[in-house]
């Protein structure tokens, strides 16, 4: 999208909550969850996962970006899943790849559709609780959406003929895990950067919540009696973007009235630079006196520079959100202090 987050907010009729400059913060209870719940030996395990993904997980000369990113994300999810013994509610989750999501809605005179296969989605038997209370939701009615005039919100959307505007969450009726918990996206295309990743998360989270709302309450446009929420995590070259979305209304045609809500925390760098042993360049050819001579190249130590443990804490907070026992433990710790 041309205008990044601003365009996404217009298309989904959303207000960016807790925005600070060009970035923002996550809801407070997610940050508290991440700080209070600890995965055993997580720092060492995260470091090992990063180094393994970039150095050992291949038989080729170089590890592909797709392969390394998928390995790191899968290892972070696995580390969080080891908390299942302590929090049995995590058994009510399923991680699924390549789901099809479709939703259609009107913005002004235009019919907008989000459709396609998304990355990895974690589903749950129970929905995520709302991130904002009714008073905060009511206050969004006074918020004015930021215009991107003279650019139209649909300027770079693909034009298509929509013959059957149906909504689909990616699974059949009666599925045991009908609620979206968190969407995980990997940036394989170097041309897509932060503004593309965050808007993609926003649009697909909005589409899934909208399809769920229509299944629960019908096709009539309304302010929802109970908000529907979803989360998103995107990763690009060791940088994580976190998103939380709350659908408050399906009255999307006009700009007035209650708005939907989104929290975005971008540019969380897990590590800044990695230096590796270069196996391929252990013997390095140089040209000397018109003939090639092989010399030994010094091996570099394997390590990470500027590793940031707070990024994984946010990841854990997003993963553990919605687990009742975790929230109760969090409340108990606050009460004891």
TORKOL-4160 file (C-alpha; in steps of 0.2 Angstrom, whole numbers, padded with zeros to 4 digits, m for minus):
337
<pt num="1" X="0000" Y="0000" Z="0000"/>
<pt num="2" X="0006" Y="0017" Z="m0005"/>
<pt num="3" X="0002" Y="0027" Z="0011"/>
<pt num="4" X="0006" Y="0013" Z="0024"/>
<pt num="5" X="m0003" Y="0013" Z="0041"/>
<pt num="6" X="m0013" Y="0028" Z="0037"/>
<pt num="7" X="m0021" Y="0020" Z="0022"/>
<pt num="8" X="m0024" Y="0004" Z="0032"/>
<pt num="9" X="m0033" Y="0014" Z="0046"/>
<pt num="10" X="m0044" Y="0022" Z="0033"/>
<pt num="11" X="m0049" Y="0006" Z="0024"/>
<pt num="12" X="m0053" Y="m0003" Z="0041"/>
<pt num="13" X="m0061" Y="0013" Z="0049"/>
<pt num="14" X="m0049" Y="0011" Z="0064"/>
<pt num="15" X="m0041" Y="0022" Z="0077"/>
<pt num="16" X="m0022" Y="0019" Z="0081"/>
<pt num="17" X="m0022" Y="0018" Z="0100"/>
<pt num="18" X="m0007" Y="0023" Z="0111"/>
<pt num="19" X="0002" Y="0030" Z="0096"/>
<pt num="20" X="0019" Y="0039" Z="0099"/>
<pt num="21" X="0026" Y="0048" Z="0084"/>
<pt num="22" X="0028" Y="0035" Z="0070"/>
<pt num="23" X="0026" Y="0020" Z="0082"/>
<pt num="24" X="0016" Y="0015" Z="0097"/>
<pt num="25" X="0014" Y="0003" Z="0111"/>
<pt num="26" X="0004" Y="m0013" Z="0115"/>
<pt num="27" X="m0009" Y="m0014" Z="0128"/>
<pt num="28" X="m0002" Y="m0014" Z="0145"/>
<pt num="29" X="m0008" Y="m0031" Z="0151"/>
<pt num="30" X="0001" Y="m0039" Z="0136"/>
<pt num="31" X="0017" Y="m0031" Z="0142"/>
<pt num="32" X="0015" Y="m0036" Z="0160"/>
<pt num="33" X="0011" Y="m0054" Z="0154"/>
<pt num="34" X="0028" Y="m0054" Z="0145"/>
<pt num="35" X="0037" Y="m0048" Z="0159"/>
<pt num="36" X="0030" Y="m0060" Z="0172"/>
<pt num="37" X="0030" Y="m0076" Z="0163"/>
<pt num="38" X="0047" Y="m0083" Z="0160"/>
<pt num="39" X="0052" Y="m0097" Z="0148"/>
<pt num="40" X="0066" Y="m0107" Z="0156"/>
<pt num="41" X="0083" Y="m0102" Z="0149"/>
<pt num="42" X="0075" Y="m0092" Z="0135"/>
<pt num="43" X="0089" Y="m0080" Z="0131"/>
<pt num="44" X="0101" Y="m0095" Z="0128"/>
<pt num="45" X="0088" Y="m0104" Z="0118"/>
<pt num="46" X="0084" Y="m0089" Z="0107"/>
<pt num="47" X="0102" Y="m0086" Z="0103"/>
<pt num="48" X="0105" Y="m0104" Z="0098"/>
<pt num="49" X="0089" Y="m0104" Z="0087"/>
<pt num="50" X="0095" Y="m0088" Z="0078"/>
<pt num="51" X="0113" Y="m0095" Z="0075"/>
<pt num="52" X="0107" Y="m0112" Z="0070"/>
<pt num="53" X="0095" Y="m0105" Z="0058"/>
<pt num="54" X="0108" Y="m0095" Z="0049"/>
<pt num="55" X="0123" Y="m0106" Z="0050"/>
<pt num="56" X="0119" Y="m0125" Z="0052"/>
<pt num="57" X="0101" Y="m0127" Z="0045"/>
<pt num="58" X="0107" Y="m0130" Z="0027"/>
<pt num="59" X="0118" Y="m0140" Z="0016"/>
<pt num="60" X="0120" Y="m0126" Z="0003"/>
<pt num="61" X="0132" Y="m0112" Z="0003"/>
<pt num="62" X="0120" Y="m0100" Z="0010"/>
<pt num="63" X="0103" Y="m0101" Z="0020"/>
<pt num="64" X="0088" Y="m0094" Z="0011"/>
<pt num="65" X="0079" Y="m0080" Z="0020"/>
<pt num="66" X="0063" Y="m0090" Z="0019"/>
<pt num="67" X="0071" Y="m0105" Z="0027"/>
<pt num="68" X="0080" Y="m0095" Z="0041"/>
<pt num="69" X="0065" Y="m0085" Z="0045"/>
<pt num="70" X="0053" Y="m0100" Z="0046"/>
<pt num="71" X="0065" Y="m0109" Z="0058"/>
<pt num="72" X="0067" Y="m0094" Z="0070"/>
<pt num="73" X="0048" Y="m0092" Z="0071"/>
<pt num="74" X="0045" Y="m0110" Z="0073"/>
<pt num="75" X="0057" Y="m0111" Z="0087"/>
<pt num="76" X="0050" Y="m0096" Z="0096"/>
<pt num="77" X="0033" Y="m0104" Z="0095"/>
<pt num="78" X="0040" Y="m0120" Z="0101"/>
<pt num="79" X="0048" Y="m0112" Z="0116"/>
<pt num="80" X="0031" Y="m0104" Z="0121"/>
<pt num="81" X="0022" Y="m0120" Z="0119"/>
<pt num="82" X="0034" Y="m0128" Z="0133"/>
<pt num="83" X="0023" Y="m0118" Z="0145"/>
<pt num="84" X="0009" Y="m0130" Z="0142"/>
<pt num="85" X="0012" Y="m0140" Z="0158"/>
<pt num="86" X="0011" Y="m0124" Z="0168"/>
<pt num="87" X="m0004" Y="m0117" Z="0159"/>
<pt num="88" X="m0015" Y="m0132" Z="0152"/>
<pt num="89" X="m0026" Y="m0120" Z="0143"/>
<pt num="90" X="m0013" Y="m0119" Z="0129"/>
<pt num="91" X="m0019" Y="m0136" Z="0124"/>
<pt num="92" X="m0035" Y="m0127" Z="0117"/>
<pt num="93" X="m0024" Y="m0119" Z="0103"/>
<pt num="94" X="m0020" Y="m0125" Z="0086"/>
<pt num="95" X="m0006" Y="m0118" Z="0074"/>
<pt num="96" X="m0012" Y="m0119" Z="0055"/>
<pt num="97" X="m0002" Y="m0114" Z="0039"/>
<pt num="98" X="m0009" Y="m0107" Z="0023"/>
<pt num="99" X="m0027" Y="m0103" Z="0028"/>
<pt num="100" X="m0039" Y="m0094" Z="0016"/>
<pt num="101" X="m0047" Y="m0079" Z="0023"/>
<pt num="102" X="m0060" Y="m0068" Z="0013"/>
<pt num="103" X="m0071" Y="m0053" Z="0019"/>
<pt num="104" X="m0080" Y="m0039" Z="0009"/>
<pt num="105" X="m0086" Y="m0022" Z="0016"/>
<pt num="106" X="m0091" Y="m0005" Z="0009"/>
<pt num="107" X="m0081" Y="0011" Z="0012"/>
<pt num="108" X="m0090" Y="0025" Z="0005"/>
<pt num="109" X="m0095" Y="0020" Z="m0013"/>
<pt num="110" X="m0082" Y="0007" Z="m0015"/>
<pt num="111" X="m0083" Y="m0012" Z="m0011"/>
<pt num="112" X="m0066" Y="m0017" Z="m0003"/>
<pt num="113" X="m0061" Y="m0036" Z="m0002"/>
<pt num="114" X="m0047" Y="m0044" Z="0008"/>
<pt num="115" X="m0044" Y="m0061" Z="0001"/>
<pt num="116" X="m0029" Y="m0073" Z="0000"/>
<pt num="117" X="m0019" Y="m0086" Z="0009"/>
<pt num="118" X="m0010" Y="m0080" Z="0024"/>
<pt num="119" X="0005" Y="m0086" Z="0034"/>
<pt num="120" X="0003" Y="m0095" Z="0050"/>
<pt num="121" X="m0012" Y="m0093" Z="0061"/>
<pt num="122" X="m0014" Y="m0099" Z="0079"/>
<pt num="123" X="m0033" Y="m0103" Z="0082"/>
<pt num="124" X="m0041" Y="m0105" Z="0099"/>
<pt num="125" X="m0057" Y="m0113" Z="0106"/>
<pt num="126" X="m0061" Y="m0097" Z="0115"/>
<pt num="127" X="m0060" Y="m0079" Z="0109"/>
<pt num="128" X="m0048" Y="m0067" Z="0115"/>
<pt num="129" X="m0055" Y="m0054" Z="0128"/>
<pt num="130" X="m0058" Y="m0036" Z="0122"/>
<pt num="131" X="m0043" Y="m0025" Z="0124"/>
<pt num="132" X="m0053" Y="m0009" Z="0128"/>
<pt num="133" X="m0068" Y="m0006" Z="0139"/>
<pt num="134" X="m0085" Y="0001" Z="0133"/>
<pt num="135" X="m0080" Y="0019" Z="0138"/>
<pt num="136" X="m0065" Y="0019" Z="0128"/>
<pt num="137" X="m0075" Y="0012" Z="0113"/>
<pt num="138" X="m0088" Y="0025" Z="0115"/>
<pt num="139" X="m0074" Y="0039" Z="0115"/>
<pt num="140" X="m0068" Y="0033" Z="0097"/>
<pt num="141" X="m0084" Y="0041" Z="0090"/>
<pt num="142" X="m0076" Y="0058" Z="0092"/>
<pt num="143" X="m0060" Y="0053" Z="0083"/>
<pt num="144" X="m0058" Y="0059" Z="0065"/>
<pt num="145" X="m0049" Y="0048" Z="0053"/>
<pt num="146" X="m0033" Y="0055" Z="0046"/>
<pt num="147" X="m0035" Y="0060" Z="0028"/>
<pt num="148" X="m0022" Y="0055" Z="0014"/>
<pt num="149" X="m0030" Y="0068" Z="0002"/>
<pt num="150" X="m0027" Y="0070" Z="m0013"/>
<pt num="151" X="m0023" Y="0051" Z="m0013"/>
<pt num="152" X="m0039" Y="0040" Z="m0012"/>
<pt num="153" X="m0038" Y="0026" Z="0000"/>
<pt num="154" X="m0041" Y="0013" Z="m0014"/>
<pt num="155" X="m0028" Y="0020" Z="m0026"/>
<pt num="156" X="m0017" Y="0005" Z="m0027"/>
<pt num="157" X="m0029" Y="m0009" Z="m0023"/>
<pt num="158" X="m0031" Y="m0022" Z="m0037"/>
<pt num="159" X="m0047" Y="m0019" Z="m0047"/>
<pt num="160" X="m0058" Y="m0035" Z="m0048"/>
<pt num="161" X="m0076" Y="m0040" Z="m0052"/>
<pt num="162" X="m0083" Y="m0048" Z="m0036"/>
<pt num="163" X="m0098" Y="m0058" Z="m0041"/>
<pt num="164" X="m0101" Y="m0068" Z="m0024"/>
<pt num="165" X="m0096" Y="m0056" Z="m0010"/>
<pt num="166" X="m0095" Y="m0070" Z="0003"/>
<pt num="167" X="m0085" Y="m0070" Z="0019"/>
<pt num="168" X="m0074" Y="m0085" Z="0024"/>
<pt num="169" X="m0063" Y="m0088" Z="0039"/>
<pt num="170" X="m0053" Y="m0102" Z="0032"/>
<pt num="171" X="m0062" Y="m0117" Z="0040"/>
<pt num="172" X="m0079" Y="m0126" Z="0039"/>
<pt num="173" X="m0093" Y="m0124" Z="0051"/>
<pt num="174" X="m0091" Y="m0134" Z="0067"/>
<pt num="175" X="m0072" Y="m0133" Z="0068"/>
<pt num="176" X="m0066" Y="m0135" Z="0085"/>
<pt num="177" X="m0055" Y="m0120" Z="0085"/>
<pt num="178" X="m0066" Y="m0106" Z="0077"/>
<pt num="179" X="m0057" Y="m0091" Z="0085"/>
<pt num="180" X="m0042" Y="m0082" Z="0078"/>
<pt num="181" X="m0029" Y="m0079" Z="0091"/>
<pt num="182" X="m0013" Y="m0073" Z="0082"/>
<pt num="183" X="m0007" Y="m0071" Z="0064"/>
<pt num="184" X="0011" Y="m0074" Z="0061"/>
<pt num="185" X="0019" Y="m0067" Z="0045"/>
<pt num="186" X="0036" Y="m0068" Z="0038"/>
<pt num="187" X="0043" Y="m0055" Z="0025"/>
<pt num="188" X="0051" Y="m0066" Z="0012"/>
<pt num="189" X="0050" Y="m0052" Z="m0001"/>
<pt num="190" X="0063" Y="m0038" Z="0002"/>
<pt num="191" X="0053" Y="m0025" Z="m0007"/>
<pt num="192" X="0040" Y="m0027" Z="0007"/>
<pt num="193" X="0045" Y="m0017" Z="0022"/>
<pt num="194" X="0037" Y="m0011" Z="0038"/>
<pt num="195" X="0022" Y="m0002" Z="0031"/>
<pt num="196" X="0017" Y="m0016" Z="0020"/>
<pt num="197" X="0019" Y="m0029" Z="0034"/>
<pt num="198" X="0009" Y="m0020" Z="0047"/>
<pt num="199" X="m0005" Y="m0015" Z="0035"/>
<pt num="200" X="m0006" Y="m0033" Z="0029"/>
<pt num="201" X="m0008" Y="m0039" Z="0047"/>
<pt num="202" X="m0021" Y="m0026" Z="0050"/>
<pt num="203" X="m0031" Y="m0030" Z="0034"/>
<pt num="204" X="m0031" Y="m0049" Z="0037"/>
<pt num="205" X="m0035" Y="m0047" Z="0056"/>
<pt num="206" X="m0049" Y="m0035" Z="0051"/>
<pt num="207" X="m0056" Y="m0047" Z="0038"/>
<pt num="208" X="m0056" Y="m0062" Z="0050"/>
<pt num="209" X="m0064" Y="m0052" Z="0064"/>
<pt num="210" X="m0077" Y="m0045" Z="0051"/>
<pt num="211" X="m0081" Y="m0063" Z="0045"/>
<pt num="212" X="m0083" Y="m0069" Z="0062"/>
<pt num="213" X="m0094" Y="m0054" Z="0067"/>
<pt num="214" X="m0106" Y="m0058" Z="0053"/>
<pt num="215" X="m0107" Y="m0076" Z="0057"/>
<pt num="216" X="m0112" Y="m0072" Z="0075"/>
<pt num="217" X="m0123" Y="m0057" Z="0072"/>
<pt num="218" X="m0128" Y="m0057" Z="0054"/>
<pt num="219" X="m0125" Y="m0046" Z="0039"/>
<pt num="220" X="m0134" Y="m0031" Z="0046"/>
<pt num="221" X="m0122" Y="m0016" Z="0050"/>
<pt num="222" X="m0121" Y="m0013" Z="0069"/>
<pt num="223" X="m0110" Y="m0008" Z="0083"/>
<pt num="224" X="m0106" Y="m0025" Z="0090"/>
<pt num="225" X="m0113" Y="m0030" Z="0107"/>
<pt num="226" X="m0096" Y="m0038" Z="0111"/>
<pt num="227" X="m0080" Y="m0033" Z="0102"/>
<pt num="228" X="m0070" Y="m0046" Z="0092"/>
<pt num="229" X="m0051" Y="m0046" Z="0094"/>
<pt num="230" X="m0036" Y="m0053" Z="0085"/>
<pt num="231" X="m0017" Y="m0051" Z="0086"/>
<pt num="232" X="m0003" Y="m0051" Z="0073"/>
<pt num="233" X="0016" Y="m0054" Z="0073"/>
<pt num="234" X="0027" Y="m0050" Z="0058"/>
<pt num="235" X="0045" Y="m0053" Z="0056"/>
<pt num="236" X="0058" Y="m0046" Z="0044"/>
<pt num="237" X="0077" Y="m0049" Z="0045"/>
<pt num="238" X="0076" Y="m0050" Z="0064"/>
<pt num="239" X="0064" Y="m0036" Z="0066"/>
<pt num="240" X="0047" Y="m0039" Z="0074"/>
<pt num="241" X="0031" Y="m0029" Z="0072"/>
<pt num="242" X="0017" Y="m0033" Z="0084"/>
<pt num="243" X="m0001" Y="m0028" Z="0081"/>
<pt num="244" X="m0017" Y="m0030" Z="0091"/>
<pt num="245" X="m0034" Y="m0027" Z="0083"/>
<pt num="246" X="m0052" Y="m0025" Z="0090"/>
<pt num="247" X="m0067" Y="m0024" Z="0079"/>
<pt num="248" X="m0080" Y="m0013" Z="0087"/>
<pt num="249" X="m0092" Y="m0010" Z="0073"/>
<pt num="250" X="m0097" Y="m0016" Z="0056"/>
<pt num="251" X="m0104" Y="0001" Z="0051"/>
<pt num="252" X="m0089" Y="0004" Z="0039"/>
<pt num="253" X="m0097" Y="0013" Z="0025"/>
<pt num="254" X="m0097" Y="0030" Z="0033"/>
<pt num="255" X="m0082" Y="0039" Z="0043"/>
<pt num="256" X="m0093" Y="0044" Z="0058"/>
<pt num="257" X="m0098" Y="0034" Z="0073"/>
<pt num="258" X="m0088" Y="0021" Z="0083"/>
<pt num="259" X="m0071" Y="0016" Z="0076"/>
<pt num="260" X="m0062" Y="0000" Z="0077"/>
<pt num="261" X="m0046" Y="0000" Z="0087"/>
<pt num="262" X="m0028" Y="m0005" Z="0083"/>
<pt num="263" X="m0012" Y="m0005" Z="0093"/>
<pt num="264" X="0004" Y="m0006" Z="0083"/>
<pt num="265" X="0022" Y="m0009" Z="0090"/>
<pt num="266" X="0035" Y="m0009" Z="0076"/>
<pt num="267" X="0053" Y="m0010" Z="0073"/>
<pt num="268" X="0058" Y="m0022" Z="0088"/>
<pt num="269" X="0075" Y="m0028" Z="0083"/>
<pt num="270" X="0079" Y="m0045" Z="0091"/>
<pt num="271" X="0097" Y="m0043" Z="0086"/>
<pt num="272" X="0107" Y="m0030" Z="0076"/>
<pt num="273" X="0121" Y="m0040" Z="0068"/>
<pt num="274" X="0127" Y="m0058" Z="0067"/>
<pt num="275" X="0145" Y="m0063" Z="0064"/>
<pt num="276" X="0148" Y="m0081" Z="0058"/>
<pt num="277" X="0162" Y="m0093" Z="0054"/>
<pt num="278" X="0163" Y="m0093" Z="0035"/>
<pt num="279" X="0166" Y="m0111" Z="0030"/>
<pt num="280" X="0165" Y="m0107" Z="0012"/>
<pt num="281" X="0179" Y="m0094" Z="0013"/>
<pt num="282" X="0191" Y="m0104" Z="0025"/>
<pt num="283" X="0203" Y="m0105" Z="0009"/>
<pt num="284" X="0202" Y="m0088" Z="0000"/>
<pt num="285" X="0209" Y="m0087" Z="m0017"/>
<pt num="286" X="0219" Y="m0071" Z="m0021"/>
<pt num="287" X="0228" Y="m0066" Z="m0037"/>
<pt num="288" X="0247" Y="m0064" Z="m0035"/>
<pt num="289" X="0260" Y="m0062" Z="m0049"/>
<pt num="290" X="0247" Y="m0067" Z="m0062"/>
<pt num="291" X="0243" Y="m0084" Z="m0053"/>
<pt num="292" X="0231" Y="m0089" Z="m0040"/>
<pt num="293" X="0237" Y="m0093" Z="m0023"/>
<pt num="294" X="0226" Y="m0100" Z="m0009"/>
<pt num="295" X="0228" Y="m0092" Z="0008"/>
<pt num="296" X="0220" Y="m0096" Z="0025"/>
<pt num="297" X="0207" Y="m0084" Z="0030"/>
<pt num="298" X="0204" Y="m0081" Z="0049"/>
<pt num="299" X="0189" Y="m0089" Z="0055"/>
<pt num="300" X="0176" Y="m0077" Z="0064"/>
<pt num="301" X="0168" Y="m0081" Z="0080"/>
<pt num="302" X="0150" Y="m0085" Z="0080"/>
<pt num="303" X="0139" Y="m0073" Z="0090"/>
<pt num="304" X="0126" Y="m0060" Z="0090"/>
<pt num="305" X="0128" Y="m0041" Z="0093"/>
<pt num="306" X="0115" Y="m0031" Z="0102"/>
<pt num="307" X="0103" Y="m0045" Z="0106"/>
<pt num="308" X="0087" Y="m0038" Z="0114"/>
<pt num="309" X="0078" Y="m0050" Z="0126"/>
<pt num="310" X="0063" Y="m0038" Z="0127"/>
<pt num="311" X="0057" Y="m0043" Z="0110"/>
<pt num="312" X="0054" Y="m0061" Z="0115"/>
<pt num="313" X="0045" Y="m0055" Z="0131"/>
<pt num="314" X="0033" Y="m0046" Z="0120"/>
<pt num="315" X="0031" Y="m0062" Z="0109"/>
<pt num="316" X="0027" Y="m0072" Z="0125"/>
<pt num="317" X="0015" Y="m0059" Z="0131"/>
<pt num="318" X="0006" Y="m0060" Z="0114"/>
<pt num="319" X="0006" Y="m0079" Z="0115"/>
<pt num="320" X="0000" Y="m0080" Z="0132"/>
<pt num="321" X="m0014" Y="m0067" Z="0130"/>
<pt num="322" X="m0031" Y="m0075" Z="0133"/>
<pt num="323" X="m0025" Y="m0089" Z="0145"/>
<pt num="324" X="m0036" Y="m0086" Z="0161"/>
<pt num="325" X="m0024" Y="m0094" Z="0173"/>
<pt num="326" X="m0010" Y="m0082" Z="0167"/>
<pt num="327" X="m0020" Y="m0067" Z="0169"/>
<pt num="328" X="m0025" Y="m0073" Z="0187"/>
<pt num="329" X="m0007" Y="m0075" Z="0191"/>
<pt num="330" X="m0003" Y="m0058" Z="0185"/>
<pt num="331" X="m0017" Y="m0050" Z="0195"/>
<pt num="332" X="m0011" Y="m0060" Z="0210"/>
<pt num="333" X="0006" Y="m0053" Z="0209"/>
<pt num="334" X="0000" Y="m0035" Z="0207"/>
<pt num="335" X="m0011" Y="m0038" Z="0223"/>
<pt num="336" X="0003" Y="m0045" Z="0233"/>
<pt num="337" X="0014" Y="m0030" Z="0229"/>
